[in-house]
Amino acid sequence: MRLGIHLPQYGRAASPDAIAQVAARAEGIGLADVWVSDHLVYPADQGYPASYLFDPLLTLGWAAAATERIGLGTSVMVVPQYHPLHLANSLASLDQLSGGRLTVGAGVGWSAAEFSALGQDFHTRGARTDEALEIMRLVWAESPASYQGYHYQFEDIKVLPQPAHPIPIWVGGSSQPGYDRAAAVGDGYQGLSKPPEEMGKIVSDIRAQLAKSRPEAEFTFSYRTGWDPQGMDPAQIRDERDRYVEAGVEHVVSAPWRTDADAWTRSMEMLVDVVEPELVTP
C-alpha cells in the first residue's frame, strides 16, 4: 500500500508554514504524495467541511515549491464548479511548475447550496463533469483544439502550457454514476467513507467494467481516511489497513485531526510506523 497525507490546508492547523513543513517532511520520510481538498464557498449552516480552507491549487503550488519530487493530489476537485478551460489551464500550469507531479482527484460535488451560491445548476453537474473531463484531456493533448458539447463549445482554442506529463484523473464519488464514470474514463477511483466490505464491492464492480471496456487501462484504487495514531488505537488502523488491502485498495490518503503543524507532522510520522507503506526513496 502507498500512503499519502492530507496537507494542513484547513482549520486551525492551516498556515503557509504548516503546509510547507508537512510537505517537506512527507517527502523526507518517503510518502507517495500530499493532498488537498476543494470547496469554493461555505453556507453558514453547513457543518462540513471546515470553512477555513486555502485554495487547493495555490496550496499545492506552495507545497511544490517546498519540495522536489513528492506527488501532488486533489481530493477532490469539484470539477463542475469551474469552467473546464480555466481548470485545464490551472492544472496544466501546476503540473509544469512542479515538474510533472500532479494527480487530479475529480468529483461532481454534493452541496446544492454551494452550487446555488455560485449561480450554477446542481442537477446538471454530472453531465458537465463528463464534458469537462473530455475537454481537459483534449486541450492537454491538442493545440489548437475544438469541442462541440451540450454544455461547452469552442473552436480552435489554445490552452497553454500543456502538462509536463499525462495527468492521471482519479474519479471520486459515492454513487453508481461515479463508479461508472471512473470505469469509463478514469485512471483511478478514490473512495471516501466506505467500510472495507463496501469498498471491496466497488473495486470488484469497477474491475469487471474495466475488463470489458478497457482491459489494458492502468488503474489505481485509492481510499481517503482519517487514520491518526494520536487519536486512534494503532491496532485498529492496522486491522483496517489489512481489510482495505484485501478489498483491493492500493493507495490511501490520510487526514490527521491535529490542530498545529508539529502535531500533524507527528501523526504522519507515527502513521508510517503503523501502516508500514511502500516508501519512495530518492
N, C-alpha and C positions, 0 to 999 in steps of 0.2 A: 504494500500500500504506500502510495505517495501522500505526503502531508503538506497542506498549505495553511497559512494563518491569515485571519482577517486583520487588517490594519486597525489601529485605534483612530478611526475616522469619525467616530460618532460619540456622543455623550460626554461625560466628564473627563474621560481619558484623552479626548481628541485635542491635538495641538500639532503644529508643524514639527516641533522637536520630537514628540512622541512618535509620529508617523515615521520620521527618518530613523529614529533609534530602533524601532521594532523591525523596520525593513532591513536595516543593515545587520542586525543580529540574526534575523531569519536567514539571510544569505550566509552569514558566517557559520551557522550551525548546519547548513546544508538542506534547508527546507526547499520544497519544489517551487513554491510561489507565494505571493502575497495578494490579498483580495480586498475589494471594496464593495459597498452596497450603493444603490442608486434610488433616490427619491428627490424630486424637484420641489415639492410643496407638501405641507403637513396640515390637514384640517385640525383645528384646535381640539376637537372632541375625539380625535383618533388616537388611541393609546399606543399604537405600534406603527412604525419603529420610533427610535429616538429622533426628536425633531431637530437636534443639533447634529448636522451631518455635512462634512466637507464635500464639495463637488467630487464625484468619483474619478473623473479622468484627470482633473488637476491634482487630486491626491496621488494617483498612480504616477503622474509625471514627477511629482515631488519625491516619491519613493524611488523612482527610476534614477533620479539624479543622485540619490544617496547610496546607490548600489551599482553593480556592474553586470550581473548575469542572472539574478533570480527572476523567475517568471512573474508576470503581472496579470491579474484577472479581475473581471467584473462579475459580481454575484448578487443580482444580475442587472444588466441594463434593461430598463423598461423601454423597450425599443419603440413602441408606437407613440411615446410622448415626445419624440424627436422627428424632425424631417430627416428622411433617410440619407439625403445628400450631405446634410450637415453632420450627421452622425458618422457617415462613411469617412468624411474628411478628418474629423476629430480622432477617430480610431486609427486611421492610417497614419496620421501625424504622430500620435503617441507610439505606434509601432516603430516608425522610422527613428524617432528621437531616442527610443530605448534600445535600439539595435535588434528589433525583431523578437520581443519577449512577450507579446500580448496574447492572451486568450480571452475571448468575449463570451461570457455567460449572457444569454439573451432570453428575455421573457416578455409577456404581454401585460403584466401588471394586474393588480387585484382591487385597488381602491377607486371606486366610482367617483368619490368626492375629489380625489386628486385630478382625475381626468376632467371633471366639471370645472374645477378652478382654472385649468389650463385651456378651457374652451374646446375640448376635444370629445369626440364621440366614444364613449366607453364600449358600446356594443360592436363597433367595427374594429376593435383593437387587434383581434386575431388576424383578420384579413389584411389589415395594414402592416402587421408584423411580417406576414408571409411575403408581401411585396417588398418590404424594406430589406429583408434578408437577401432576396434576389437582387435588389438594386445594389446593395453594398458589395456583394461578390462580383457583380457586373463591373462596377466602376473601379474596383480594386484590380481588375484584370484587363480592362479595355479602356483606351483613351484616344479619341472621344468615344462616348457611349450614348446609346439611345434606349428609351424604355417607354412602353405603352401599356400601362396597367389601368385598373379601375380607379384606384386612389391616387396614383402618381404617374406623371407623364413628363418626358423631356426628350429633346433631340440634340445630338452632337454636343454633349456636355463633357468637359474635362474636370475631373476631381483629382487633384494632385497635391502632395505626393501620394503615390500608391504605397502600400505597406512594404516593410522590409522583408516579410515572409508571408506565406499563406496563413492568414489569421484563423485559428480554429474557432468555431462557433459551437458552444455547448448550450443546448436549449434547456431552459428550466421550465417547470410547470407542474401543477398538481392535479391535472385533469387529463382525460383522454386526448383532447386536441393537442395538448402539449407533448404527450408521449408520441403521438402520431407525427407531429412536426419534427421532433428530434429524430425519429426513424427516417423520415422522408428527406430532410435537408441538413441535419446536424452532424457535427463532428464529435458530438458527445451529448450526454444528458446529465444535468445536475439536479438532484433531488433535495428536498427540504422537508423536515417534519414528517418523515416516513419511518415507521419501525422497520427493522431488518426484513421481516417477512413480507411486508408490503413492497419494500424496495426490491426484494428478490423477484416478486411477480412482475414489477415494472421492467426490470432488467431482462427477464425472460421474454416478455412480450416484445420489447424493442428488438432484442436479438432475433426473434422469429421474423419480424418485419424486415430487418436488415438482410437476413438470409435469403429472402425472396426478392427484394428490390435492389439491394446494394451489397452484395456478398463480399466485395473487395474493399469496402469502406473501412478506414481506420477510425475507431470509435472508442471514446472513453466514458466510463460511468463514474460520476463524481457525486459526493454527498456533502451537504453543509450541515454542521452540527455545532453544539455548544459545549463540547468537551473542555473542561477546565479542571485540572488536577488540584487546584487550590479550593475548589468548591464541590468536588465530586470524589467518590471513592475510586482510586485508580483501578481496583479490580472490576468495577462496573465499566469503566472505559475500555479495559482490555476485553471484557466479555462482549461489549458492543462492537469493538473492532473486529473480533473474530466472526461475529454474526454478520456484519456488513461485508466482510471479505467473502464469506460463504455465499452471500446474496449476489456477489459479482461486482461489488464496489471496488474500484481500483485507486481512487483518489478521494481524499477528504479535506474539506476546508473547515477549520475550527475557529470559532469566535469566542475568545475568553470573556469573562464577565467583569474584568477588573476595571478600576476607575483611575488608574495612573499608569504611566509608561513602564515604570520599574516592575510593578506587579504584573502587568501584561506580559512583559518580557520573561518574568519568572514562570508564569503559567506556560508560556510557549516552550521554555527550556525543559520544564518538568514533563510536558506532553511528549516531547521527543523520547524521553526515557521510558515513558509508559507505553506509547504506541509502537515504538521501535520501527519507524517508517524507513522506506528506501531514502537515503540521503544523497544529495548532489555534492560531489567533490570537485574542487577547481581543476 
